[in-house]
């Protein structure tokens, strides 16, 4: 029986741009739990990011989370741990249609990522669709010929070098968006843990402005509501505003503060 895949994140961005013109709001999935993924999938948010870089998430966990999310009207994206061709191939074969690749700092690196998500002759993705969930075991008609329309690629701008190279990165054909990561960007600027520092915010805004000028969708990570609203005013197309682990940590601390004498008044940040 023929199977139809869901639209990509880029298609969702294009639809939002033509309708509400509001940025797509999402959250991180870091626990590795398909149960938590399913709870988040029913939240009403626009998208979810399954994180393989800083979380205990295996290929099997990614698969289970994608399957749990599939029943809900929300778009999942997977951040791979590194821009490695084999890892990208494996995650795509699991059925991930939307990828975020971290630590892309040059146009050459961005071009390598484009090649990693495409089949030859355009790219270097290995062919295993008959064995993989990506093509639903050959139930998606014409998958090999149309695979490019079923995948969106976003690269992460999170170093001072990347900001310096932003125009060249944005010129790479095949990118569906960039995503700015202020935490690692701050660290690369000698401002570890100070992602709301004016110099970091200025660098983020430089990347946002360059993406808007190039007509490339741009997103940002911003857990601080005031900072997030500032980036929305700057014109971001999508953003991450929370994480499952952060919601659980801060929520459980609020319970403890209300019901125990060992209240934690440290006011810890969530990111």
C-alpha positions as CSV (number, residue, x, y, z in Angstrom):
1,X,0.0,0.0,0.0
2,X,1.5,3.4,-1.0
3,X,2.5,5.6,2.0
4,X,2.6,9.4,2.1
5,X,5.2,11.1,4.2
6,X,4.4,14.2,6.3
7,X,5.6,17.7,5.1
8,X,9.0,18.8,6.1
9,X,9.9,21.5,8.6
10,X,10.8,23.8,5.6
11,X,7.3,23.3,4.3
12,X,5.9,24.2,7.7
13,X,8.0,27.3,7.8
14,X,6.8,28.3,4.3
15,X,3.2,27.8,5.4
16,X,3.6,29.8,8.5
17,X,5.2,32.7,6.5
18,X,2.2,32.8,4.3
19,X,-0.4,32.6,7.1
20,X,0.2,33.9,10.7
21,X,3.7,35.2,10.2
22,X,4.5,34.2,13.7
23,X,7.6,32.2,14.5
24,X,7.2,28.5,15.1
25,X,7.7,27.7,18.8
26,X,9.3,24.5,20.0
27,X,11.0,22.7,22.8
28,X,13.9,20.3,23.3
29,X,13.5,16.6,24.0
30,X,16.5,15.5,26.0
31,X,15.3,12.6,28.3
32,X,15.4,10.0,25.5
33,X,12.0,8.9,26.7
34,X,9.3,8.2,24.0
35,X,6.7,8.7,26.8
36,X,7.9,12.2,27.4
37,X,8.1,12.8,23.7
38,X,4.5,11.8,23.3
39,X,3.4,14.1,26.2
40,X,5.3,17.0,24.5
41,X,3.8,16.1,21.1
42,X,0.3,16.8,22.5
43,X,1.3,20.1,23.9
44,X,0.1,22.4,21.1
45,X,3.6,23.5,20.2
46,X,4.8,23.7,16.6
47,X,7.9,21.5,16.7
48,X,10.1,19.3,18.9
49,X,13.9,18.9,18.8
50,X,15.1,15.4,19.7
51,X,18.7,16.0,20.9
52,X,21.5,13.5,20.3
53,X,24.3,15.9,21.0
54,X,24.0,16.5,24.7
55,X,21.5,13.8,25.7
56,X,21.6,10.1,26.4
57,X,19.8,9.4,23.1
58,X,20.6,6.4,21.0
59,X,19.4,5.5,17.5
60,X,16.8,3.2,19.0
61,X,15.6,6.0,21.2
62,X,15.3,8.4,18.3
63,X,13.3,5.8,16.4
64,X,10.9,5.3,19.4
65,X,10.5,9.0,19.9
66,X,9.7,9.6,16.2
67,X,7.1,6.8,16.3
68,X,5.5,8.3,19.5
69,X,5.4,11.8,18.0
70,X,4.0,10.6,14.6
71,X,0.4,10.4,15.9
72,X,0.3,14.1,16.7
73,X,0.1,17.3,14.6
74,X,3.6,18.5,15.4
75,X,6.9,18.4,13.5
76,X,9.9,16.6,14.9
77,X,13.5,17.5,14.2
78,X,16.6,15.6,15.2
79,X,19.9,17.2,16.2
80,X,22.6,14.7,15.3
81,X,25.6,14.6,17.7
82,X,28.1,15.6,15.0
83,X,28.2,16.4,11.3
84,X,29.2,12.9,10.3
85,X,28.0,11.3,7.0
86,X,27.4,7.9,8.5
87,X,25.4,9.2,11.5
88,X,23.3,11.4,9.3
89,X,22.6,8.5,7.0
90,X,21.5,6.3,9.9
91,X,19.2,9.0,11.4
92,X,17.6,9.7,8.0
93,X,17.1,6.0,7.5
94,X,15.2,5.9,10.8
95,X,12.6,8.2,9.2
96,X,13.8,11.6,10.5
97,X,12.9,14.1,7.8
98,X,14.3,17.2,9.5
99,X,17.9,17.4,10.7
100,X,19.8,20.0,12.7
101,X,23.6,19.7,12.4
102,X,25.7,21.4,15.2
103,X,28.9,23.3,15.0
104,X,28.9,24.4,11.4
105,X,31.3,27.3,11.1
106,X,32.3,27.5,7.4
107,X,30.6,27.3,4.0
108,X,32.7,24.2,3.3
109,X,31.3,22.4,6.3
110,X,27.8,23.5,5.3
111,X,28.3,22.1,1.8
112,X,29.4,18.8,3.3
113,X,26.2,18.6,5.3
114,X,24.1,19.3,2.2
115,X,25.9,16.4,0.4
116,X,25.4,14.1,3.4
117,X,21.6,14.4,3.2
118,X,21.3,13.9,-0.6
119,X,21.7,10.8,-2.7
120,X,24.2,10.8,-5.6
121,X,24.8,12.5,-7.9
122,X,24.1,15.6,-5.7
123,X,25.4,14.1,-2.5
124,X,26.9,11.1,-0.7
125,X,24.0,9.6,1.3
126,X,24.1,5.8,1.2
127,X,21.2,4.0,-0.4
128,X,19.3,1.7,1.8
129,X,15.7,2.8,1.5
130,X,14.3,-0.7,0.9
131,X,15.6,-1.6,4.3
132,X,14.7,1.5,6.2
133,X,11.8,3.4,7.8
134,X,12.6,6.5,5.8
135,X,10.9,5.1,2.7
136,X,8.6,2.9,4.8
137,X,10.4,-0.1,3.4
138,X,9.7,1.0,-0.2
139,X,6.1,1.9,0.5
140,X,6.7,5.5,-0.4
141,X,6.5,5.6,-4.2
142,X,9.4,7.3,-5.9
143,X,11.3,7.9,-2.7
144,X,14.7,7.7,-4.2
145,X,13.8,10.2,-6.9
146,X,12.0,12.5,-4.6
147,X,14.0,12.1,-1.4
148,X,15.2,15.7,-1.5
149,X,11.6,16.9,-1.1
150,X,11.2,14.7,2.0
151,X,14.2,16.1,4.0
152,X,15.0,19.5,5.4
153,X,18.5,20.5,6.6
154,X,19.2,23.2,9.2
155,X,22.8,24.0,10.3
156,X,23.7,25.4,13.7
157,X,25.6,28.7,13.9
158,X,27.2,28.6,17.3
159,X,30.8,30.0,17.1
160,X,32.3,33.4,16.5
161,X,33.9,31.9,13.4
162,X,30.4,30.9,12.0
163,X,29.1,34.5,12.6
164,X,32.1,35.9,10.7
165,X,31.4,33.5,7.9
166,X,27.6,33.8,8.0
167,X,27.1,35.3,4.5
168,X,29.2,32.5,2.9
169,X,27.3,29.9,4.8
170,X,23.9,31.3,3.9
171,X,25.0,31.2,0.2
172,X,25.3,27.4,0.2
173,X,22.6,25.9,-1.9
174,X,20.6,23.2,-0.1
175,X,20.2,24.8,3.3
176,X,16.7,25.0,4.6
177,X,17.6,27.2,7.5
178,X,20.1,28.2,10.1
179,X,19.7,27.9,13.9
180,X,21.7,30.1,16.2
181,X,23.0,28.6,19.4
182,X,23.8,31.4,21.9
183,X,25.4,29.2,24.6
184,X,28.3,27.8,22.5
185,X,28.5,31.1,20.7
186,X,29.0,32.8,24.1
187,X,31.7,30.3,25.0
188,X,33.5,30.9,21.8
189,X,33.5,34.6,22.5
190,X,35.1,34.1,25.9
191,X,31.7,34.7,27.7
192,X,31.0,31.2,28.9
193,X,27.5,30.9,30.5
194,X,26.6,34.5,29.5
195,X,24.4,34.0,26.5
196,X,22.4,37.1,27.3
197,X,25.5,39.3,27.3
198,X,25.1,42.3,25.0
199,X,28.0,41.2,22.8
200,X,26.5,37.7,22.3
201,X,23.0,39.1,21.6
202,X,24.6,41.4,19.0
203,X,26.3,38.5,17.3
204,X,23.0,36.5,17.3
205,X,21.3,39.5,15.8
206,X,24.0,39.8,13.1
207,X,23.3,36.3,12.1
208,X,19.5,36.9,12.1
209,X,19.9,40.0,10.0
210,X,22.1,38.2,7.5
211,X,19.7,35.3,7.1
212,X,16.7,37.6,6.6
213,X,18.7,39.5,3.9
214,X,19.5,36.2,2.2
215,X,15.9,34.9,2.4
216,X,17.0,31.9,4.5
217,X,14.8,30.9,7.5
218,X,16.5,31.5,10.8
219,X,15.9,30.2,14.3
220,X,17.4,30.7,17.7
221,X,17.5,29.0,21.1
222,X,16.2,31.3,23.9
223,X,14.9,30.2,27.2
224,X,14.8,33.7,28.7
225,X,11.4,35.0,27.7
226,X,12.5,38.6,27.4
227,X,15.5,37.7,25.2
228,X,13.3,35.4,23.2
229,X,10.8,38.2,22.5
230,X,13.6,40.4,21.4
231,X,14.7,37.9,18.8
232,X,11.1,37.5,17.7
233,X,11.0,41.3,17.2
234,X,14.2,40.9,15.1
235,X,12.3,38.5,12.8
236,X,13.3,35.0,13.7
237,X,11.2,32.3,11.9
238,X,11.4,29.6,14.6
239,X,12.8,29.2,18.1
240,X,13.2,26.8,21.0
241,X,11.8,28.2,24.3
242,X,12.1,25.3,26.7
243,X,13.3,21.7,27.3
244,X,11.7,18.7,28.9
245,X,14.5,18.2,31.4
246,X,14.4,21.9,32.4
247,X,10.6,21.9,32.8
248,X,10.9,18.8,35.1
249,X,13.9,20.3,37.1
250,X,12.3,23.7,37.7
251,X,8.8,22.2,38.3
252,X,10.1,19.7,40.8
253,X,12.0,22.5,42.6
254,X,8.8,24.6,42.8
255,X,7.1,21.6,44.4
256,X,9.9,21.2,46.9
257,X,9.8,24.9,47.7
258,X,6.1,24.8,48.4
259,X,6.0,21.5,50.4
260,X,9.3,21.0,52.1
261,X,11.5,23.1,54.4
262,X,14.5,22.6,52.2
263,X,13.5,25.3,49.7
264,X,16.0,26.1,47.0
265,X,16.1,29.8,46.4
266,X,19.1,29.8,44.0
267,X,16.9,30.8,41.0
268,X,18.8,28.5,38.7
269,X,18.6,29.2,35.0
270,X,17.2,26.5,32.7
271,X,19.8,27.1,30.0
